[in-house]
Amino acid sequence: MAPVALEDIARRALEGDRDAVESLVRELQGDVYGLALRMLWNREDAEDATQEILAI
């Protein structure tokens, strides 16, 4: 089975697919956290920012 492209997951999420929204958040969470950590230089602040950005 071929991997599903992030764009396809995002398209399904925009169409109202709740499972796709959860999948999209899981796929993006690590990248968002990494960027927040580089910008904030504090793990707890980066975790908080990630939660705010992804509304999880």
MMTF fields as JSON, N, C-alpha, C and O atoms, coordinates in Angstrom:
{
  "mmtfVersion": "1.0.0",
  "mmtfProducer": "UNKNOWN",
  "numBonds": 223,
  "numAtoms": 224,
  "numGroups": 56,
  "numChains": 1,
  "numModels": 1,
  "chainsPerModel": [1],
  "groupsPerChain": [56],
  "chainIdList": ["A"],
  "bondAtomList": [4, 2, 8, 6, 12, 10, 16, 14, 20, 18, 24, 22, 28, 26, 32, 30, 36, 34, 40, 38, 44, 42, 48, 46, 52, 50, 56, 54, 60, 58, 64, 62, 68, 66, 72, 70, 76, 74, 80, 78, 84, 82, 88, 86, 92, 90, 96, 94, 100, 98, 104, 102, 108, 106, 112, 110, 116, 114, 120, 118, 124, 122, 128, 126, 132, 130, 136, 134, 140, 138, 144, 142, 148, 146, 152, 150, 156, 154, 160, 158, 164, 162, 168, 166, 172, 170, 176, 174, 180, 178, 184, 182, 188, 186, 192, 190, 196, 194, 200, 198, 204, 202, 208, 206, 212, 210, 216, 214, 220, 218],
  "bondOrderList": [1, 1, 1, 1, 1, 1, 1, 1, 1, 1, 1, 1, 1, 1, 1, 1, 1, 1, 1, 1, 1, 1, 1, 1, 1, 1, 1, 1, 1, 1, 1, 1, 1, 1, 1, 1, 1, 1, 1, 1, 1, 1, 1, 1, 1, 1, 1, 1, 1, 1, 1, 1, 1, 1, 1],
  "groupList": [{"groupName": "MET", "atomNameList": ["N", "CA", "C", "O"], "elementList": ["N", "C", "C", "O"], "formalChargeList": [0, 0, 0, 0], "bondAtomList": [1, 0, 2, 1, 3, 2], "bondOrderList": [1, 1, 2], "singleLetterCode": "M", "chemCompType": "L-PEPTIDE LINKING"}, {"groupName": "ALA", "atomNameList": ["N", "CA", "C", "O"], "elementList": ["N", "C", "C", "O"], "formalChargeList": [0, 0, 0, 0], "bondAtomList": [1, 0, 2, 1, 3, 2], "bondOrderList": [1, 1, 2], "singleLetterCode": "A", "chemCompType": "L-PEPTIDE LINKING"}, {"groupName": "PRO", "atomNameList": ["N", "CA", "C", "O"], "elementList": ["N", "C", "C", "O"], "formalChargeList": [0, 0, 0, 0], "bondAtomList": [1, 0, 2, 1, 3, 2], "bondOrderList": [1, 1, 2], "singleLetterCode": "P", "chemCompType": "L-PEPTIDE LINKING"}, {"groupName": "VAL", "atomNameList": ["N", "CA", "C", "O"], "elementList": ["N", "C", "C", "O"], "formalChargeList": [0, 0, 0, 0], "bondAtomList": [1, 0, 2, 1, 3, 2], "bondOrderList": [1, 1, 2], "singleLetterCode": "V", "chemCompType": "L-PEPTIDE LINKING"}, {"groupName": "LEU", "atomNameList": ["N", "CA", "C", "O"], "elementList": ["N", "C", "C", "O"], "formalChargeList": [0, 0, 0, 0], "bondAtomList": [1, 0, 2, 1, 3, 2], "bondOrderList": [1, 1, 2], "singleLetterCode": "L", "chemCompType": "L-PEPTIDE LINKING"}, {"groupName": "GLU", "atomNameList": ["N", "CA", "C", "O"], "elementList": ["N", "C", "C", "O"], "formalChargeList": [0, 0, 0, 0], "bondAtomList": [1, 0, 2, 1, 3, 2], "bondOrderList": [1, 1, 2], "singleLetterCode": "E", "chemCompType": "L-PEPTIDE LINKING"}, {"groupName": "ASP", "atomNameList": ["N", "CA", "C", "O"], "elementList": ["N", "C", "C", "O"], "formalChargeList": [0, 0, 0, 0], "bondAtomList": [1, 0, 2, 1, 3, 2], "bondOrderList": [1, 1, 2], "singleLetterCode": "D", "chemCompType": "L-PEPTIDE LINKING"}, {"groupName": "ILE", "atomNameList": ["N", "CA", "C", "O"], "elementList": ["N", "C", "C", "O"], "formalChargeList": [0, 0, 0, 0], "bondAtomList": [1, 0, 2, 1, 3, 2], "bondOrderList": [1, 1, 2], "singleLetterCode": "I", "chemCompType": "L-PEPTIDE LINKING"}, {"groupName": "ARG", "atomNameList": ["N", "CA", "C", "O"], "elementList": ["N", "C", "C", "O"], "formalChargeList": [0, 0, 0, 0], "bondAtomList": [1, 0, 2, 1, 3, 2], "bondOrderList": [1, 1, 2], "singleLetterCode": "R", "chemCompType": "L-PEPTIDE LINKING"}, {"groupName": "GLY", "atomNameList": ["N", "CA", "C", "O"], "elementList": ["N", "C", "C", "O"], "formalChargeList": [0, 0, 0, 0], "bondAtomList": [1, 0, 2, 1, 3, 2], "bondOrderList": [1, 1, 2], "singleLetterCode": "G", "chemCompType": "PEPTIDE LINKING"}, {"groupName": "SER", "atomNameList": ["N", "CA", "C", "O"], "elementList": ["N", "C", "C", "O"], "formalChargeList": [0, 0, 0, 0], "bondAtomList": [1, 0, 2, 1, 3, 2], "bondOrderList": [1, 1, 2], "singleLetterCode": "S", "chemCompType": "L-PEPTIDE LINKING"}, {"groupName": "GLN", "atomNameList": ["N", "CA", "C", "O"], "elementList": ["N", "C", "C", "O"], "formalChargeList": [0, 0, 0, 0], "bondAtomList": [1, 0, 2, 1, 3, 2], "bondOrderList": [1, 1, 2], "singleLetterCode": "Q", "chemCompType": "L-PEPTIDE LINKING"}, {"groupName": "TYR", "atomNameList": ["N", "CA", "C", "O"], "elementList": ["N", "C", "C", "O"], "formalChargeList": [0, 0, 0, 0], "bondAtomList": [1, 0, 2, 1, 3, 2], "bondOrderList": [1, 1, 2], "singleLetterCode": "Y", "chemCompType": "L-PEPTIDE LINKING"}, {"groupName": "TRP", "atomNameList": ["N", "CA", "C", "O"], "elementList": ["N", "C", "C", "O"], "formalChargeList": [0, 0, 0, 0], "bondAtomList": [1, 0, 2, 1, 3, 2], "bondOrderList": [1, 1, 2], "singleLetterCode": "W", "chemCompType": "L-PEPTIDE LINKING"}, {"groupName": "ASN", "atomNameList": ["N", "CA", "C", "O"], "elementList": ["N", "C", "C", "O"], "formalChargeList": [0, 0, 0, 0], "bondAtomList": [1, 0, 2, 1, 3, 2], "bondOrderList": [1, 1, 2], "singleLetterCode": "N", "chemCompType": "L-PEPTIDE LINKING"}, {"groupName": "THR", "atomNameList": ["N", "CA", "C", "O"], "elementList": ["N", "C", "C", "O"], "formalChargeList": [0, 0, 0, 0], "bondAtomList": [1, 0, 2, 1, 3, 2], "bondOrderList": [1, 1, 2], "singleLetterCode": "T", "chemCompType": "L-PEPTIDE LINKING"}],
  "groupTypeList": [0, 1, 2, 3, 1, 4, 5, 6, 7, 1, 8, 8, 1, 4, 5, 9, 6, 8, 6, 1, 3, 5, 10, 4, 3, 8, 5, 4, 11, 9, 6, 3, 12, 9, 4, 1, 4, 8, 0, 4, 13, 14, 8, 5, 6, 1, 5, 6, 1, 15, 11, 5, 7, 4, 1, 7],
  "groupIdList": [1, 2, 3, 4, 5, 6, 7, 8, 9, 10, 11, 12, 13, 14, 15, 16, 17, 18, 19, 20, 21, 22, 23, 24, 25, 26, 27, 28, 29, 30, 31, 32, 33, 34, 35, 36, 37, 38, 39, 40, 41, 42, 43, 44, 45, 46, 47, 48, 49, 50, 51, 52, 53, 54, 55, 56],
  "secStructList": [7, 7, 7, 7, 7, 2, 2, 2, 2, 2, 2, 2, 2, 2, 6, 6, 7, 2, 2, 2, 2, 2, 2, 2, 2, 2, 2, 2, 2, 2, 2, 2, 2, 2, 2, 2, 2, 2, 2, 2, 7, 7, 2, 2, 2, 2, 2, 2, 2, 2, 2, 2, 2, 2, 6, 7],
  "xCoordList": [0.848, 0.0, 0.886, 1.801, 0.633, 1.436, 1.1, -0.049, 2.097, 1.814, 0.902, 0.948, 0.087, -0.841, -0.11, 0.522, -0.191, 0.464, -0.223, -1.439, 0.588, 0.066, -1.009, -1.977, -0.83, -1.816, -3.168, -4.214, -3.141, -4.391, -5.092, -6.316, -4.304, -4.874, -5.485, -6.588, -4.771, -5.278, -6.565, -7.495, -6.613, -7.83, -9.027, -10.123, -8.799, -9.883, -10.293, -11.475, -9.311, -9.621, -10.485, -11.439, -10.146, -10.939, -12.357, -13.277, -12.526, -13.849, -14.656, -15.799, -14.051, -14.793, -14.489, -15.173, -13.497, -13.13, -12.352, -11.188, -13.001, -12.38, -11.152, -10.184, -11.183, -10.015, -8.826, -7.685, -9.093, -8.028, -7.456, -6.251, -8.303, -7.827, -6.863, -5.785, -7.254, -6.389, -5.083, -4.018, -5.16, -3.969, -3.054, -1.834, -3.64, -2.878, -2.151, -0.978, -2.839, -2.212, -1.044, 0.027, -1.241, -0.154, 1.038, 2.184, 0.778, 1.856, 2.638, 3.853, 1.954, 2.588, 3.162, 3.998, 2.727, 3.073, 4.59, 5.06, 5.345, 6.787, 7.488, 8.389, 7.079, 7.687, 7.349, 8.21, 6.098, 5.684, 6.443, 6.926, 6.546, 7.282, 8.754, 9.313, 9.374, 10.774, 11.001, 11.971, 10.126, 10.235, 10.023, 10.764, 9.019, 8.756, 9.944, 10.302, 10.545, 11.693, 12.879, 13.572, 13.107, 14.2, 13.949, 14.89, 12.701, 12.38, 12.347, 12.755, 11.865, 11.638, 12.747, 12.878, 13.545, 14.664, 14.229, 15.022, 13.016, 12.513, 11.503, 10.521, 11.748, 10.913, 9.456, 8.548, 9.223, 7.842, 7.097, 5.931, 7.779, 7.147, 6.853, 5.816, 7.77, 7.561, 6.381, 5.6, 6.25, 5.104, 3.802, 2.825, 3.794, 2.6, 2.265, 1.106, 3.289, 3.066, 2.52, 1.62, 3.056, 2.587, 1.118, 0.334, 0.75, -0.654, -1.545, -2.631, -1.092, -1.89, -2.02, -3.105, -0.899, -0.902, -1.808, -2.565, -1.727, -2.505, -3.839, -4.622, -4.102, -5.364, -5.662, -6.742, -4.656, -4.826, -4.829, -4.961],
  "yCoordList": [-1.188, 0.0, 1.242, 1.341, 2.189, 3.406, 4.378, 4.453, 5.121, 6.1, 7.207, 7.562, 7.735, 8.807, 10.134, 10.403, 10.959, 12.262, 13.192, 13.153, 14.021, 14.971, 15.863, 16.236, 16.198, 17.035, 16.337, 16.973, 15.03, 14.271, 14.232, 14.346, 14.072, 14.077, 15.441, 15.528, 16.508, 17.868, 18.113, 18.738, 17.624, 17.8, 17.107, 17.665, 15.878, 15.153, 15.872, 15.919, 16.432, 17.168, 18.389, 18.682, 19.093, 20.261, 19.886, 20.699, 18.655, 18.172, 17.678, 17.247, 17.744, 17.393, 16.022, 15.591, 15.33, 14.006, 14.145, 14.544, 13.816, 13.973, 13.087, 13.492, 11.892, 11.013, 11.628, 11.493, 12.299, 12.961, 14.127, 14.372, 14.846, 15.951, 15.409, 15.966, 14.331, 13.726, 13.241, 13.405, 12.654, 12.174, 13.339, 13.244, 14.415, 15.605, 16.193, 16.555, 16.286, 16.798, 15.907, 16.407, 14.591, 13.664, 13.838, 13.813, 14.014, 14.162, 15.463, 15.491, 16.526, 17.846, 18.146, 19.038, 17.419, 17.736, 17.815, 18.765, 16.862, 16.858, 18.029, 18.625, 18.365, 19.501, 20.82, 21.688, 20.969, 22.194, 22.332, 23.414, 21.243, 21.273, 21.634, 22.455, 21.026, 21.317, 22.779, 23.377, 23.352, 24.769, 25.641, 26.6, 25.316, 26.082, 26.003, 27.0, 24.841, 24.678, 25.516, 26.137, 25.532, 26.354, 27.837, 28.596, 28.252, 29.669, 30.088, 31.2, 29.208, 29.583, 29.14, 29.697, 28.158, 27.652, 27.145, 27.159, 26.709, 26.207, 25.103, 25.331, 23.908, 22.753, 22.954, 22.671, 23.432, 23.604, 24.645, 24.454, 25.75, 26.774, 26.231, 26.543, 25.418, 24.831, 23.863, 23.821, 23.089, 22.182, 22.974, 22.621, 24.05, 24.895, 25.514, 25.53, 26.021, 26.647, 25.622, 25.931, 24.418, 23.369, 23.069, 22.924, 22.976, 22.717, 23.846, 23.603, 25.084, 26.23, 26.256, 26.488, 26.015, 26.078, 25.001, 25.262, 23.795, 22.684, 22.493, 21.621, 23.309, 23.241, 21.81, 21.274, 21.197, 19.83, 19.801, 18.732],
  "zCoordList": [0.0, 0.0, 0.0, 0.817, -0.899, -1.015, 0.113, 0.547, 0.588, 1.636, 1.111, -0.067, 1.992, 1.627, 1.75, 2.771, 0.724, 0.726, 1.723, 1.908, 2.35, 3.33, 2.71, 3.373, 1.448, 0.762, 0.667, 0.797, 0.441, 0.371, 1.726, 1.807, 2.784, 4.135, 4.422, 4.963, 4.061, 4.288, 3.515, 4.024, 2.298, 1.475, 2.128, 2.191, 2.617, 3.299, 4.581, 4.92, 5.292, 6.524, 6.213, 6.934, 5.142, 4.744, 4.333, 4.432, 3.875, 3.485, 4.674, 4.522, 5.875, 7.075, 7.654, 8.582, 7.142, 7.635, 8.949, 8.948, 10.061, 11.387, 11.567, 12.212, 11.009, 11.091, 10.365, 10.805, 9.26, 8.506, 9.309, 9.264, 10.042, 10.883, 11.938, 12.148, 12.592, 13.611, 13.0, 13.595, 11.834, 11.146, 10.769, 10.899, 10.31, 9.929, 11.132, 11.037, 12.25, 13.478, 13.88, 14.224, 13.84, 14.194, 13.264, 13.712, 11.979, 11.002, 11.208, 11.014, 11.595, 11.709, 13.089, 13.232, 14.087, 15.47, 15.699, 16.325, 15.22, 15.433, 14.781, 15.371, 13.558, 12.862, 13.547, 13.691, 13.967, 14.654, 15.974, 16.307, 16.716, 17.983, 17.754, 18.481, 16.755, 16.456, 16.128, 16.593, 15.34, 14.994, 16.223, 16.439, 17.028, 18.247, 19.207, 19.833, 19.322, 20.207, 19.726, 20.533, 18.425, 17.883, 18.116, 18.349, 18.056, 18.222, 19.687, 20.022, 20.562, 21.957, 22.902, 23.992, 22.514, 23.311, 24.675, 25.616, 24.799, 26.073, 25.767, 25.061, 26.3, 25.971, 26.393, 25.612, 27.599, 28.065, 27.231, 26.885, 26.91, 26.072, 24.675, 24.089, 24.143, 22.82, 22.834, 21.884, 23.904, 24.026, 24.078, 23.418, 24.869, 24.959, 23.604, 23.189, 22.92, 21.612, 20.618, 19.837, 20.646, 19.735, 19.994, 19.055, 21.253, 21.579, 21.1, 20.575, 21.277, 20.832, 19.323, 18.788, 18.631, 17.171, 16.58, 15.645, 17.131, 16.586, 17.28, 16.902, 18.301, 19.053, 19.495, 19.247, 20.168, 20.651, 22.154, 22.751]
}
